Amino acid sequence: MSSDHWDWPFFDDAHRKLAASLDDWATEQVQHDTGIDIDDRCRRLVRALGDAGWLRHTVAGTTFGGSHDRIDTRALCLAREILARHDALADFAFAMQGLGSGAISLAGTEEQKRRYLPRVATGAAIAAFALSETDAGSDAAALSCAARADGDGFVIDGEKTWISNGGIADFYVVFARTGEGEGARGISAFIVDADSPGLHIAERIEVIAPHPLARLSFEGCRVPATRRLGSAGGGFAIAMRTLDVFRTSVAAAAVGFARRAMAEALARATSRHMFGGVLADFQLTRAELARMATTIDASALLTYRAAWQRDQGRPVTREAAMAKMAATEGAQRVIDAAVQMWGALGVVRDRPVERLYRDIRALRIYEGATEVQQLIIARELLRDAGRDTAS
C-alpha cells in the first residue's frame, strides 16, 4: 500500500509513526474470519485492540487511559482509515469504542471518566451510543424516549433503535427527553449500564454488513442522578459535539475502504488476461483507474483538512460534513468500479470487493445521511453569507 499521504503537512512525525505501526499490527493480527460469530469476533477485536494500546486513541485524558488530553482527530482518522482497509469489523470495533464513550470524554465528571474511560481504553468494557429512534434518525431532536426525575435518580422509558454494539455493550450513553424545553432544548444524556433493571435487548437487527446491532427497550429503567452527563437539557449539544468529532472519522473509514478497492482493482486490471493483453491495456480501464485515484485523493484531502482543523480548535461543522459526504459517496463509486473490473467474481459472496460493496453502503446513511450533510453545508454557507433564515 502506498503511504505517500502520510507525508502530507496535516500530520506530524507522531502521526506517521502511529500509522506505520498500526498498519504493521493489522497486517499480522487482523484477518477476516467468517467462521466466528459476529458478536464473539467483535469482542475479540475490542480486546485485541485494547491489549495492543490502539484504543487509547479513542478516549480523552491521559489520566483516564487516553493517548492525549483531548482526542487527536487526525490520529483517530488515520487509525480508522488503516483498519477499514484491512477489515470493516476491526474498524467498527475501534470506532464504536470512541463514539460510545465520546460523550463521557467531552462532558463527563471526574468520577464518570474514572469509572468508564480506562476500561474503554483497555478493551475491558464495550461502549455504545444510543441516540437514534424509529422516528428520530436524521431528525435526532425528535426523539421520544423520556427520562423523569424520581427521588435520587431518573427513570427512563422508551426505545432506541439502530444501536451499534447493541447486545454486547457493557454500557450505553442514552439520550432521553427530560422536558426542560421544546425540541433539542429538552434532552439530557445518561450513562446506563447494560445490566440495569428495565433495560432490555428488544431485537437484534441484521444488516448487509454484519455487526452487532439492536433495538433497545427501556421499561422503568432507573439510573442514579450521578449517571447524568452534563447539565439538564444539555444532552443534544453533547450528542452533536460527539458526532462532530466522529463524523470526520467516518469519512476516514470510507477512504480506507476505497483504498482497499483501488488495490483490488489494480491487481485485477494488471492480471486479468483478455483479447491478447490484460484489462489494464484498455483505455476505458485506464480512465476509470484515473477517476478512482482522483476521487480517493480528493476525499482524503477533505477528510484530513477537517481533522486538522478540529485539532487546531477551529470550527469544523461544515468541513466535517463536506468530508463525510464526499468520502462516502466517492468510496461507493470507487468500490462499484472495482466490482465491475472483477466481473462475475466481484459479486461472489465474501470476495474482498463484494464485502466492500456491502460495507460502504451503510456509511452513506449513519452519523448523518448524505442528504443531511448537504443541508448542514448549505446552512453553514448561508449563515456565513448572512442569509440563513432557517436557524
C-alpha positions, 0 to 999 in steps of 0.5 A: 500500500502506498503511504505517500499521504502520510507525508502530507503537512496535516500530520506530524512525525507522531502521526506517521509513526502511529500509522506505520505501526498500526498498519504493521499490527493489522497486517499480522493480527487482523484477518477476516474470519467468517467462521466466528460469530459476529458478536464473539469476533467483535469482542475479540477485536475490542480486546485485541485492540485494547491489549495492543494500546490502539484504543487509547486513541479513542478516549480523552485524558491521559489520566483516564487511559487516553493517548492525549488530553483531548482526542487527536482527530487526525490520529483517530482518522488515520487509525480508522482509515488503516483498519477499514482497509484491512477489515470493516469489523476491526474498524467498527470495533475501534470506532464504536469504542470512541463514539460510545464513550465520546460523550463521557470524554467531552462532558463527563465528571471526574468520577464518570471518566474514572469509572468508564474511560480506562476500561474503554481504553483497555478493551475491558468494557464495550461502549455504545451510543444510543441516540437514534429512534424509529422516528428520530434518525436524521431528525435526532431532536425528535426523539421520544424516549423520556427520562423523569426525575424520581427521588435520587435518580431518573427513570427512563422509558422508551426505545432506541433503535439502530444501536451499534454494539447493541447486545454486547455493550457493557454500557450505553450513553442514552439520550432521553427527553427530560422536558426542560424545553421544546425540541433539542432544548429538552434532552439530557444524556445518561450513562446506563449500564447494560445490566440495569433493571428495565433495560432490555435487548428488544431485537437484534437487527441484521444488516448487509454488513454484519455487526452487532446491532439492536433495538433497545427497550427501556421499561422503568429503567432507573439510573442514579442522578450521578449517571447524568452527563452534563447539565439538564437539557444539555444532552443534544449539544453533547450528542452533536459535539460527539458526532462532530468529532466522529463524523470526520472519522467516518469519512476516514473509514470510507477512504480506507475502504476505497483504498482497499478497492483501488488495490483490488482493482489494480491487481485485477486490471494488471492480471486479468488476461483478455483479447491478447493483453490484460484489462489494464491495456484498455483505455476505458480501464485506464480512465476509470483507474484515473477517476478512482485515484482522483476521487480517493485523493480528493476525499482524503484531502477533505477528510484530513483538512477537517481533522486538522482543523478540529485539532487546531480548535477551529470550527469544523461543522461544515468541513466535517460534513463536506468530508463525510459526504464526499468520502462516502459517496466517492468510496461507493463509486470507487468500490462499484468500479472495482466490482465491475473490473472483477466481473462475475467474481466481484459479486461472489459472496465474501470476495474482498470487493463484494464485502466492500460493496456491502460495507460502504453502503451503510456509511452513506446513511449513519452519523448523518445521511448524505442528504443531511450533510448537504443541508448542514453545508448549505446552512453553514454557507448561508449563515456565513453569507448572512442569509440563513433564515432557517436557524 
